[in-house]
Amino acid sequence: FATAYTLGTVGLIDGSVSYLFSTIPLDKTTSRSALIPLRSLVPGYRQIYPPAVPLDPGLEWTFGDSNNIGDAEVSERKRKATLLHATLHLPPPTTLTALFLHRPSPTTKLSVALWSTQATNTSKSAPPQASLLTQLFHDTGKYSTEFLFSTDNALFGFRGLWNFGPDPREQPSDRRDTKNNGQRKKPSCLQSVALLSAGGEAYYSPTSSVIGLSTGVRFTTLPGAYDLRSGPGTLPAVGSTTGSQIPSPISTFPYTLTLTLTPLTGSLSTTYSLLASPNLALSSRFGFNVYSWESEMVAGCELWRNKKKINLHHYNPDGSIDDLAWAKRKLGLLPPLEPTDQSSSSSSPSVPSLSSESVIKLRVDQSLKVRLLWEGRIKDLLVSAGVALGPTTPHTPSISCSGGSSSKGYGWTGVGVSVLYSS
């Protein structure tokens, strides 16, 4: 079980109480905000990996201890692959959101979401408003489908995605990872350097006669296009520059291209995202409507800042900083440092940077509206601070960039700060 409490003061004091129950072991899940990797909390460039066949849940949820678990316990975990989550938002009018997840098989997942809100003070006699959303997912690695139904206007929907290229289901499924105690690995198309996917979705509501239809195509590079795979017993990856490896015909930078089309509204949108370096990502989006001839262009970037390596030569055994500590060690006044990993290429012992410290995100559109966001960790707190700049109207009070009050022109349009803590 897990419990969470939140409190917000934006105009009025509100809060929420959340509960979580999962049959999947959560003993190795990090809950402290000081230990949670920042990249897992902040959405950014998402690397697409080769399609893979979902593993047996009874084996995948053992966290590498499947050899020590009997068949009875594995079957029990298969039957109890369930997650429950609920959040109650206070004060009145209270809103309840709940989620039920169940995986009856490795390739099938059922999701049921509930939303209910209390009637307002003016209509206390009215029944609570509620809606239910049911989704059924099926993923085989080669293709995935989703069926959904919502009680709002009796909406029916279907989504589908098809991955071109080799079928991961036809890959040898009995391969063993020699570096991981002989455990089974997910069959996937590791030899591919790029992935082309096509998908679509359709919605229909018989009560309101609403029809929705859209389709899209995505092309993305895979880690095999730029990763160095020179380990023993493995073939050199395409795109590597080590030895006699063949250079990739695509790119050494991870990037993703998407194209979406909504025929009923005539909307066309394309995006291009590039991971220029491990800490720098660039992205752009262009939208166009063939009926109204209206267009939209947005560009953005994110820059990560990693923790600096700590040179242990400048630290005393008690953790205090001393620029002469290295000299004292040479004279024998301080105990020597512990030997570091022999595989490290650095001659000076240091603590490697394994996590990111902060990230800056910038977004600019064709109307010169600028959004700047900083997210980082201060002690055990996760802090987000953002500012919005853009053209102002006579009805929008703002502060001009020159520092004086202005009712027209270019200035601040919004400022926000968020502080999160988890224990």
C-alpha positions in Angstrom: 0.0 0.0 0.0 1.0 3.6 -0.5 -0.5 6.9 0.7 0.1 10.4 -0.6 -1.2 13.8 0.5 -1.0 17.1 -1.4 -1.8 20.7 -0.5 -2.1 23.6 -2.9 -2.8 27.3 -2.4 -3.7 28.8 -5.7 -6.6 31.2 -5.1 -8.0 28.8 -2.4 -6.7 26.1 -0.2 -7.2 22.6 -1.6 -5.7 19.2 -1.2 -6.0 15.5 -2.0 -5.6 12.1 -0.5 -4.3 9.2 -2.6 -4.1 5.5 -2.1 -2.3 2.9 -4.1 -2.4 -0.9 -4.0 -0.3 -3.2 -6.2 0.3 -6.9 -6.4 3.6 -6.3 -8.1 6.5 -6.1 -5.7 7.3 -2.4 -5.0 10.2 -3.1 -2.5 12.8 -1.9 -5.0 10.8 1.2 -6.1 12.3 4.4 -5.0 9.9 6.7 -3.1 12.1 9.4 -1.6 12.2 12.5 -3.7 15.9 12.8 -2.9 16.6 9.5 -4.6 14.2 9.5 -7.5 16.0 10.1 -10.8 15.0 13.5 -12.2 14.9 12.3 -15.7 12.1 9.8 -14.8 10.0 12.6 -13.4 10.5 15.3 -16.1 9.2 14.3 -19.6 11.7 15.0 -22.4 13.1 13.3 -25.4 11.9 9.7 -25.3 14.1 7.1 -26.9 12.3 4.4 -28.8 13.6 0.9 -28.5 13.2 -2.1 -30.8 9.8 -3.8 -30.6 9.9 -6.7 -28.1 7.5 -9.4 -27.1 6.1 -8.9 -23.6 7.5 -11.4 -21.1 5.5 -13.6 -18.9 4.4 -11.4 -16.0 5.3 -14.1 -13.5 8.9 -14.0 -14.6 9.2 -10.3 -15.4 8.1 -9.1 -11.9 10.6 -11.3 -10.0 13.3 -8.7 -10.4 15.9 -11.3 -11.5 15.0 -13.9 -8.9 12.9 -16.2 -11.1 15.2 -19.1 -10.5 14.3 -19.1 -6.8 10.5 -18.9 -7.2 8.3 -21.9 -7.6 5.6 -22.5 -10.2 2.9 -22.0 -7.6 4.1 -18.5 -6.7 4.5 -17.6 -10.4 0.9 -18.7 -11.1 -0.3 -16.7 -8.1 1.4 -13.6 -9.5 -0.1 -14.2 -12.9 -3.5 -14.3 -11.3 -3.0 -11.3 -9.2 -1.4 -8.9 -11.7 -3.5 -6.0 -10.5 -3.1 -2.4 -9.5 -5.7 -0.1 -7.7 -5.3 3.6 -7.3 -7.7 6.3 -6.0 -7.5 10.0 -5.3 -10.0 12.1 -3.3 -9.8 15.8 -4.0 -10.8 18.2 -1.2 -12.5 20.4 -0.1 -16.1 20.2 -1.5 -17.2 19.9 -4.1 -15.1 16.8 -3.8 -13.9 14.8 -6.8 -12.9 11.2 -6.8 -10.7 9.6 -9.4 -10.0 5.9 -9.4 -8.0 3.5 -11.6 -8.1 -0.3 -11.9 -5.4 -2.2 -13.9 -5.3 -5.9 -14.6 -3.1 -7.9 -16.8 -4.7 -11.3 -17.6 -1.9 -12.3 -20.0 1.5 -11.0 -21.0 0.1 -9.3 -24.1 -3.3 -8.1 -22.7 -4.1 -5.4 -20.2 -7.4 -4.1 -18.9 -7.8 -0.5 -17.6 -10.9 0.9 -15.9 -10.9 4.6 -14.9 -13.6 6.3 -12.8 -14.2 10.0 -12.4 -16.9 11.3 -10.0 -17.6 14.7 -8.6 -20.0 16.0 -5.9 -22.9 18.1 -6.9 -22.5 21.9 -6.4 -24.2 23.9 -3.6 -26.8 25.2 -6.0 -27.9 21.6 -6.9 -27.4 19.5 -3.9 -30.4 17.4 -4.7 -28.8 16.4 -8.1 -27.0 13.0 -8.2 -23.2 13.1 -8.4 -21.7 13.4 -11.9 -19.7 10.4 -12.8 -18.1 8.9 -15.9 -16.4 5.6 -16.6 -13.6 4.8 -19.2 -12.8 1.2 -20.1 -9.7 0.3 -22.2 -8.5 -3.0 -23.5 -4.9 -3.2 -24.7 -3.2 -5.9 -26.8 0.5 -5.7 -27.6 2.4 -8.4 -29.5 5.5 -6.3 -30.3 4.8 -6.4 -34.0 1.5 -4.5 -33.6 -0.7 -3.2 -30.8 -4.4 -2.5 -30.6 -6.6 -0.6 -28.1 -10.4 -0.7 -27.7 -12.1 1.8 -25.5 -15.5 2.8 -24.3 -16.6 5.9 -22.3 -20.0 6.5 -20.7 -19.7 10.1 -21.8 -22.0 10.2 -24.8 -21.5 6.4 -25.2 -18.2 6.9 -27.0 -16.5 4.0 -28.7 -12.9 4.1 -29.9 -10.2 2.0 -31.5 -6.5 2.6 -31.9 -3.9 0.6 -33.7 -0.1 0.7 -34.3 1.9 -1.4 -36.8 5.7 -1.6 -36.7 7.4 -2.3 -40.0 10.4 -4.6 -40.2 11.2 -8.0 -38.6 8.7 -9.6 -36.3 10.1 -10.0 -32.8 7.8 -13.0 -32.3 9.9 -14.9 -34.9 13.1 -14.3 -33.0 14.5 -17.1 -30.9 12.6 -17.0 -27.6 14.9 -19.3 -25.7 18.0 -17.1 -25.7 19.8 -16.7 -22.4 21.7 -13.7 -21.1 25.1 -15.0 -20.1 25.8 -11.8 -18.2 22.6 -12.0 -16.2 22.8 -15.4 -14.6 21.2 -17.2 -17.5 17.9 -15.4 -17.3 15.6 -15.1 -20.3 15.7 -11.9 -22.4 12.9 -10.3 -24.3 13.0 -11.2 -28.0 13.5 -8.1 -30.0 14.9 -6.8 -33.3 18.3 -5.8 -32.1 19.9 -5.7 -35.5 17.7 -2.8 -36.7 19.0 0.7 -36.7 15.7 2.4 -37.5 12.0 1.8 -37.0 9.1 2.9 -39.1 5.6 2.7 -37.5 2.1 3.6 -38.8 -1.0 3.9 -36.7 -4.5 5.3 -36.6 -7.5 5.9 -34.3 -11.2 6.2 -34.8 -14.0 7.3 -32.5 -17.8 7.3 -32.7 -20.6 8.3 -30.5 -24.1 7.2 -31.4 -25.8 9.6 -29.0 -24.1 12.8 -30.2 -23.2 11.6 -33.7 -19.6 12.5 -33.2 -17.0 10.9 -35.5 -13.2 11.2 -35.1 -10.5 9.9 -37.3 -6.8 10.4 -37.5 -3.7 8.6 -38.7 0.1 9.0 -38.3 3.5 7.8 -39.3 6.7 7.8 -37.2 10.3 7.2 -38.1 12.9 7.0 -35.4 16.5 5.8 -35.0 17.2 2.9 -32.6 20.0 2.5 -30.2 21.7 0.1 -32.6 22.4 3.1 -35.0 24.8 4.9 -32.6 25.6 2.6 -29.6 28.9 0.9 -29.4 28.4 -2.9 -29.1 31.9 -4.3 -29.0 31.4 -6.7 -26.2 32.7 -10.3 -26.5 30.5 -12.6 -28.5 28.5 -9.8 -30.1 28.5 -8.4 -33.6 29.6 -4.8 -34.1 26.7 -2.5 -34.3 26.0 -0.5 -37.4 27.0 3.1 -37.0 29.9 2.5 -34.6 33.3 3.9 -35.4 35.4 1.4 -33.6 37.6 -0.9 -35.6 36.1 -2.2 -38.8 32.5 -1.4 -37.9 30.4 -0.2 -40.7 29.2 3.5 -40.4 25.5 3.9 -40.1 23.7 5.3 -43.3 21.2 7.1 -41.1 22.8 9.2 -38.4 24.9 9.0 -35.3 22.4 11.2 -33.5 19.1 9.9 -32.1 16.1 11.6 -33.8 12.4 11.0 -34.4 10.1 12.2 -37.2 6.3 12.1 -37.0 3.5 13.0 -39.4 -0.1 13.1 -38.3 -3.2 13.8 -40.4 -6.8 14.4 -39.3 -8.9 14.1 -42.5 -12.2 15.4 -41.1 -10.7 18.7 -39.8 -8.0 19.0 -42.5 -5.2 19.3 -39.8 -1.7 18.2 -40.7 1.1 18.2 -38.2 4.7 17.2 -38.4 7.4 17.1 -35.7 11.2 16.6 -35.6 13.1 15.8 -32.4 16.8 15.5 -32.1 19.0 14.4 -29.2 22.1 16.4 -30.1 24.0 15.3 -27.0 23.1 13.3 -23.9 22.2 16.6 -22.2 20.7 18.6 -25.1 17.5 17.9 -27.0 15.9 20.0 -29.8 12.4 19.7 -31.1 10.1 21.5 -33.6 6.5 21.2 -34.6 4.7 22.6 -37.7 1.0 22.4 -38.1 -1.2 23.3 -41.1 -4.9 23.3 -41.9 -5.8 22.6 -45.5 -9.3 24.1 -45.1 -8.5 27.4 -43.3 -4.9 27.8 -44.5 -3.8 28.5 -40.9 -0.4 27.4 -39.8 1.5 27.0 -36.5 5.2 26.6 -35.8 6.7 25.8 -32.4 10.4 25.2 -31.5 11.8 24.1 -28.2 14.9 22.7 -26.5 15.9 21.2 -23.1 19.3 21.4 -21.5 20.3 19.1 -18.7 22.9 19.9 -16.0 24.5 16.9 -14.4 26.1 16.7 -11.0 29.8 17.6 -11.0 32.3 14.8 -10.2 33.7 15.0 -6.7 37.5 14.9 -6.6 38.2 13.0 -3.4 41.8 14.3 -3.3 40.4 17.6 -1.9 38.3 16.0 0.9 39.3 15.0 4.4 38.1 11.7 5.8 35.4 13.5 7.8 34.0 15.0 4.5 35.3 18.5 5.0 36.9 20.3 2.0 40.6 20.8 2.2 42.7 21.9 -0.8 45.8 20.6 0.9 44.4 17.1 1.6 46.4 15.6 -1.3 49.7 17.0 0.2 48.8 15.6 3.6 48.2 12.2 2.1 51.6 12.3 0.5 53.2 13.1 3.8 51.2 10.4 5.6 49.2 12.8 7.7 45.9 11.4 6.2 45.0 7.8 5.3 45.3 7.0 1.6 42.2 6.8 -0.6 40.6 3.5 -1.3 41.5 2.1 -4.7 39.0 2.8 -7.5 37.7 0.6 -10.2 40.5 -0.5 -12.5 38.3 -0.1 -15.6 37.9 3.6 -15.0 39.9 5.7 -17.5 40.3 8.6 -15.0 43.6 8.7 -13.0 42.1 10.6 -10.1 39.5 9.0 -7.9 36.1 10.6 -8.2 32.5 9.8 -7.7 30.9 9.5 -11.1 27.8 11.5 -11.9 24.9 9.1 -12.2 22.0 11.5 -12.0 20.9 14.8 -13.4 20.7 17.9 -11.2 18.4 20.2 -13.1 17.0 20.9 -16.5 16.0 24.1 -18.4 13.3 24.0 -21.0 12.6 26.7 -23.6 9.6 27.0 -25.9 9.0 29.6 -28.6 6.2 29.8 -31.1 5.5 32.0 -34.2 3.7 34.6 -32.1 6.9 35.2 -30.1 5.3 33.6 -27.0 8.2 32.3 -24.8 7.9 29.7 -22.1 10.9 29.1 -19.8 10.9 26.4 -17.2 13.5 25.3 -14.7 13.2 22.0 -12.9 15.7 20.7 -10.4 16.4 19.3 -7.0 17.1 21.5 -3.9 18.1 19.3 -1.0 15.3 16.8 -0.8 12.8 19.0 -2.6 11.8 18.9 -6.3 11.3 22.4 -7.5 9.8 23.7 -10.7 9.8 27.4 -11.6 8.5 28.8 -14.9 7.8 32.1 -16.6 5.8 33.1 -19.6 6.5 36.0 -21.9 4.5 37.2 -24.9 2.5 40.0 -26.5 0.0 41.5 -24.1 -3.4 43.0 -24.8 -5.0 46.0 -23.2 -7.1 43.7 -21.0 -4.1 41.7 -19.8 -2.2 43.5 -16.9 1.5 42.8 -17.1 5.0 44.3 -16.5 6.9 45.3 -19.6 10.4 44.1 -20.2 11.7 47.6 -19.6 10.5 47.5 -16.0 7.5 49.9 -16.2 3.8 49.1 -16.2 2.3 48.6 -19.6 -1.1 47.6 -20.9 0.1 46.9 -24.4 3.2 45.5 -26.0 5.4 42.6 -24.9 5.9 41.5 -21.3 5.3 39.0 -18.6 2.1 36.9 -18.9 2.6 34.4 -16.1 4.8 33.0 -13.4 4.6 29.7 -11.5 6.5 27.8 -8.8 5.9 24.2 -7.7 7.6 22.4 -4.8 7.2 18.6 -4.3 8.5 16.4 -1.5 8.1 12.7 -1.1 9.3 10.5 1.8 
